[in-house]
Amino acid sequence: MRTHTILLGTLICAVATAWAAHGQTTTTSQPSTQTRPAEPRVPSVTLQRIEDSRFRITEPHTVSPSAPPPAVVIPTTAMLVRISGVDFTPNRVGNFEFSEIKDDVATDLIADFARLPKQRLQPVYASSSGSTFTTTFLIPQSPRKASRLLSLKGELTVVGGGEPKVLIVPAIRKLLDKSIDAPDFKNMGLSLKVLPPSLTQYKDQAINVVLTGPSEAVTEMKFIDKDGRDITSSSSREVRDEDHAEEYFLWAQKLDSSTSLKIEYMTGQKKLTIPINLKDITLP
């Protein structure tokens, strides 16, 4: 339905010829057999599917101190795109920002886009090859009388590559309410703090780990027993609205003094910002 090609860089090759000064003998050089360097990969974004959706958000205000915040449903348009040509293996994609969203009835949807929660970096789940993957982002829904999206300008961020590493934190329950110290984390500006679960009935089964800083560097966390076997029953991670820190929740059948936390992470990751400039898209 649409193809979006972003030019990240152009390789310029120049050949200079030196002429001898007046009165000196000139020489003719043999043709060079040097192979021209390969052109750099050019990332591209291709629309795979577009459909209407509904996004439920909770407004920050409440009707009364005892009442839960009211939920508001915002009509949105979900756009599934394929990104290819990135020159490293992607780990996270997101941070979608738009400066222009206009349809064919002159609706400017930027104000409505600002009401949506920030679409932060999310794990890359589907990847047919090392640098080709899909992701979905949301934009506000145009009025029903609109039939085409004329202009969609903005940017997205891709993070990946780097060197995979592993940190084993022994006796993880002894670190409740404490930080996990590691030179790599300090160098990256990443802070990890271990907290007890919010529900006290899970105090012997679960922990929360709050990641502040470049949390995309952490790719996986799991409980392991004294023999190094994975004993994690379930895990989840989400971004907290109040401080934008990422919270990792892990649960197991039973945690004891021998339970360790295995943290898989990346160092030296690359971060690429890709401009978005899409035009003339048929709306669902």
C-alpha positions as CSV (number, residue, x, y, z in Angstrom):
1,M,0.0,0.0,0.0
2,R,2.8,2.4,0.6
3,T,6.6,2.4,0.6
4,H,8.7,4.8,2.5
5,T,12.4,5.0,1.7
6,I,14.7,6.9,4.0
7,L,18.1,8.0,2.9
8,L,20.5,7.8,5.8
9,G,23.8,8.5,4.0
10,T,25.3,8.8,0.5
11,L,28.8,7.4,-0.3
12,I,30.7,9.9,-2.4
13,C,33.7,8.7,-4.4
14,A,35.9,11.3,-6.0
15,V,38.9,10.7,-8.3
16,A,41.6,13.4,-8.5
17,T,44.1,13.6,-11.4
18,A,47.5,15.5,-10.7
19,W,49.0,17.2,-13.7
20,A,52.7,17.8,-13.9
21,A,53.9,21.4,-13.7
22,H,54.6,23.2,-17.0
23,G,57.7,21.9,-18.8
24,Q,57.8,18.6,-16.9
25,T,57.1,15.1,-18.4
26,T,53.7,13.7,-17.7
27,T,53.1,10.1,-16.9
28,T,50.0,8.0,-17.6
29,S,48.8,5.8,-14.7
30,Q,47.4,2.3,-15.2
31,P,43.7,1.8,-14.6
32,S,43.0,1.0,-11.0
33,T,41.8,-2.5,-10.3
34,Q,40.6,-1.5,-6.8
35,T,37.0,-2.6,-6.2
36,R,34.5,0.2,-5.6
37,P,33.3,0.1,-2.0
38,A,29.8,-1.3,-1.5
39,E,27.0,1.2,-1.3
40,P,25.7,1.6,2.3
41,R,22.4,-0.1,3.2
42,V,19.5,2.3,2.9
43,P,16.8,1.6,5.5
44,S,13.2,1.4,4.1
45,V,9.8,1.3,5.7
46,T,7.0,-0.5,3.9
47,L,3.3,-0.4,5.0
48,Q,2.0,-4.0,5.5
49,R,-1.4,-3.3,7.0
50,I,-3.6,-0.4,8.2
51,E,-6.7,-0.7,10.3
52,D,-8.9,1.2,12.7
53,S,-8.5,0.4,16.4
54,R,-9.5,1.7,19.8
55,F,-7.0,2.7,22.4
56,R,-8.1,2.9,26.0
57,I,-6.3,5.3,28.3
58,T,-6.9,6.5,31.9
59,E,-7.1,10.2,32.4
60,P,-4.9,11.6,35.2
61,H,-7.8,13.2,37.0
62,T,-10.5,11.5,39.1
63,V,-14.1,12.2,39.9
64,S,-13.5,11.8,43.6
65,P,-10.6,10.6,45.8
66,S,-12.2,7.2,46.2
67,A,-13.2,6.7,42.6
68,P,-10.8,5.2,40.0
69,P,-9.7,7.4,37.2
70,P,-12.2,7.2,34.3
71,A,-11.1,5.3,31.2
72,V,-11.3,7.2,27.9
73,V,-11.3,5.4,24.5
74,I,-9.5,7.3,21.8
75,P,-10.2,6.1,18.2
76,T,-6.9,5.4,16.5
77,T,-5.5,4.0,13.3
78,A,-3.0,1.2,13.7
79,M,-0.2,1.0,11.1
80,L,1.9,-2.2,10.7
81,V,5.1,-1.5,8.9
82,R,8.1,-3.5,7.8
83,I,11.5,-2.0,8.4
84,S,14.5,-3.3,6.4
85,G,18.0,-2.3,5.6
86,V,19.2,-1.5,9.1
87,D,22.9,-2.4,9.3
88,F,22.7,-4.0,12.8
89,T,20.5,-6.6,14.4
90,P,17.6,-4.7,16.0
91,N,16.7,-5.1,19.6
92,R,14.2,-2.3,20.3
93,V,12.1,0.0,18.1
94,G,9.8,2.9,19.0
95,N,9.9,6.5,20.2
96,F,7.5,7.4,17.4
97,E,7.2,11.1,17.1
98,F,5.2,13.0,14.4
99,S,5.3,16.6,13.4
100,E,2.6,16.4,10.8
101,I,-0.5,14.2,10.4
102,K,-2.9,15.5,7.8
103,D,-5.8,13.9,5.8
104,D,-7.7,14.9,2.7
105,V,-10.3,16.9,4.6
106,A,-7.7,19.3,6.1
107,T,-7.7,17.7,9.6
108,D,-4.6,18.4,11.6
109,L,-4.3,15.4,14.0
110,I,-1.1,16.5,15.8
111,A,-3.0,17.7,18.9
112,D,-4.9,14.4,19.1
113,F,-1.6,12.5,18.8
114,A,-0.3,14.4,21.8
115,R,-3.1,12.8,23.9
116,L,-1.8,9.3,23.2
117,P,0.7,7.8,25.6
118,K,4.3,8.0,24.3
119,Q,5.0,5.0,22.1
120,R,8.4,4.2,23.7
121,L,11.0,1.6,22.7
122,Q,9.5,-1.9,22.6
123,P,11.2,-5.2,21.9
124,V,11.5,-6.4,18.3
125,Y,9.6,-9.7,18.3
126,A,9.3,-10.6,14.6
127,S,12.4,-10.7,12.5
128,S,12.7,-12.7,9.2
129,S,16.3,-11.8,9.1
130,G,18.9,-9.9,11.1
131,S,17.9,-6.5,9.9
132,T,14.3,-6.9,8.7
133,F,11.4,-6.7,11.2
134,T,7.9,-5.4,11.7
135,T,6.4,-3.0,14.2
136,T,3.1,-1.3,14.8
137,F,2.4,2.3,15.7
138,L,-0.8,4.3,16.4
139,I,-2.0,7.6,15.1
140,P,-5.3,9.4,15.8
141,Q,-8.2,8.4,13.6
142,S,-9.3,10.8,10.9
143,P,-13.0,11.8,10.6
144,R,-15.1,9.3,8.7
145,K,-15.4,11.7,5.7
146,A,-11.7,11.4,5.2
147,S,-10.5,8.8,2.7
148,R,-6.8,9.4,2.5
149,L,-3.9,10.4,4.7
150,L,-2.0,13.0,2.7
151,S,1.0,13.5,4.9
152,L,2.6,11.7,7.8
153,K,6.0,13.2,8.9
154,G,8.0,12.2,11.9
155,E,10.7,9.8,13.1
156,L,11.2,6.5,14.8
157,T,14.2,5.0,16.7
158,V,15.8,1.6,16.3
159,V,18.3,0.3,18.9
160,G,20.4,-2.8,18.5
161,G,23.7,-4.5,17.7
162,G,26.4,-4.5,20.4
163,E,28.0,-7.4,22.4
164,P,25.8,-9.8,24.4
165,K,26.8,-10.3,28.0
166,V,25.4,-12.1,31.1
167,L,25.5,-11.1,34.8
168,I,24.5,-13.6,37.5
169,V,23.3,-12.0,40.7
170,P,23.4,-14.7,43.5
171,A,21.0,-14.8,46.4
172,I,18.7,-12.2,44.8
173,R,16.3,-12.0,47.7
174,K,19.1,-10.5,49.8
175,L,19.1,-7.5,47.5
176,L,15.5,-6.4,48.2
177,D,15.4,-2.6,48.3
178,K,19.0,-2.5,47.0
179,S,20.7,-1.7,43.7
180,I,22.5,-4.2,41.5
181,D,26.0,-2.8,40.9
182,A,28.0,-3.7,37.8
183,P,30.7,-1.8,36.0
184,D,28.9,-2.2,32.6
185,F,25.7,-0.7,34.0
186,K,27.5,2.2,35.6
187,N,29.3,2.9,32.3
188,M,26.0,2.9,30.4
189,G,24.3,5.1,33.0
190,L,21.8,2.2,33.8
191,S,20.5,1.7,37.3
192,L,18.8,-1.5,38.5
193,K,17.0,-1.7,41.8
194,V,15.4,-4.8,43.3
195,L,12.0,-4.3,45.0
196,P,9.6,-6.7,46.8
197,P,6.4,-7.4,44.8
198,S,3.6,-5.0,45.3
199,L,1.3,-7.8,46.4
200,T,2.6,-9.2,49.7
201,Q,1.2,-12.6,49.1
202,Y,3.9,-13.1,46.5
203,K,6.8,-12.1,48.7
204,D,8.3,-15.6,48.5
205,Q,7.7,-16.0,44.8
206,A,8.4,-12.7,43.0
207,I,10.4,-9.6,42.8
208,N,10.3,-6.3,40.8
209,V,13.4,-4.8,39.2
210,V,13.2,-1.1,38.3
211,L,15.5,-0.1,35.4
212,T,16.3,3.6,35.1
213,G,18.4,4.9,32.2
214,P,18.9,3.0,28.9
215,S,16.8,0.0,29.8
216,E,16.8,-1.3,26.2
217,A,20.3,-2.7,27.0
218,V,18.7,-5.4,29.1
219,T,17.2,-8.1,26.9
220,E,16.2,-10.7,29.4
221,M,15.9,-11.5,33.1
222,K,15.2,-14.9,34.6
223,F,15.5,-16.8,37.9
224,I,17.9,-19.7,38.0
225,D,18.5,-22.3,40.6
226,K,21.9,-23.4,42.1
227,D,22.4,-25.6,39.0
228,G,21.8,-22.8,36.6
229,R,18.4,-24.0,35.4
230,D,15.7,-21.5,34.5
231,I,12.9,-21.6,37.1
232,T,11.0,-18.5,36.0
233,S,7.3,-19.2,35.8
234,S,6.4,-15.8,34.2
235,S,7.8,-12.4,33.6
236,S,6.7,-9.0,32.2
237,R,8.0,-5.5,31.8
238,E,6.3,-2.2,31.4
239,V,7.1,1.5,31.5
240,R,5.9,3.5,34.5
241,D,4.0,6.6,33.6
242,E,5.2,8.6,36.7
243,D,8.9,8.5,36.0
244,H,9.3,6.7,32.7
245,A,11.4,4.0,34.4
246,E,11.0,0.4,33.2
247,E,9.7,-2.2,35.7
248,Y,10.5,-5.9,35.3
249,F,8.3,-8.3,37.2
250,L,9.5,-11.9,37.7
251,W,7.6,-14.8,39.3
252,A,8.5,-18.4,40.3
253,Q,6.9,-21.1,42.3
254,K,9.4,-20.6,45.2
255,L,12.3,-18.4,45.8
256,D,14.9,-19.4,48.4
257,S,18.4,-18.4,49.4
258,S,20.0,-20.2,46.5
259,T,17.9,-18.5,43.8
260,S,20.0,-16.2,41.5
261,L,18.9,-13.6,39.0
262,K,20.4,-14.0,35.5
263,I,20.5,-10.8,33.5
264,E,21.2,-10.8,29.8
265,Y,22.2,-7.5,28.3
266,M,24.0,-5.8,25.5
267,T,27.0,-3.3,25.5
268,G,28.0,-1.0,22.7
269,Q,24.5,-0.8,21.1
270,K,23.8,1.5,18.2
271,K,20.9,3.9,18.1
272,L,19.5,5.0,14.7
273,T,16.8,7.7,14.2
274,I,15.0,7.2,10.9
275,P,12.9,10.0,9.4
276,I,9.3,9.3,8.4
277,N,7.8,11.0,5.5
278,L,4.8,9.1,4.2
279,K,2.2,10.4,1.7
280,D,-1.1,9.5,0.1
281,I,-2.2,6.6,2.2
282,T,-5.6,5.1,1.7
283,L,-7.5,5.0,5.1
284,P,-9.5,1.9,6.2
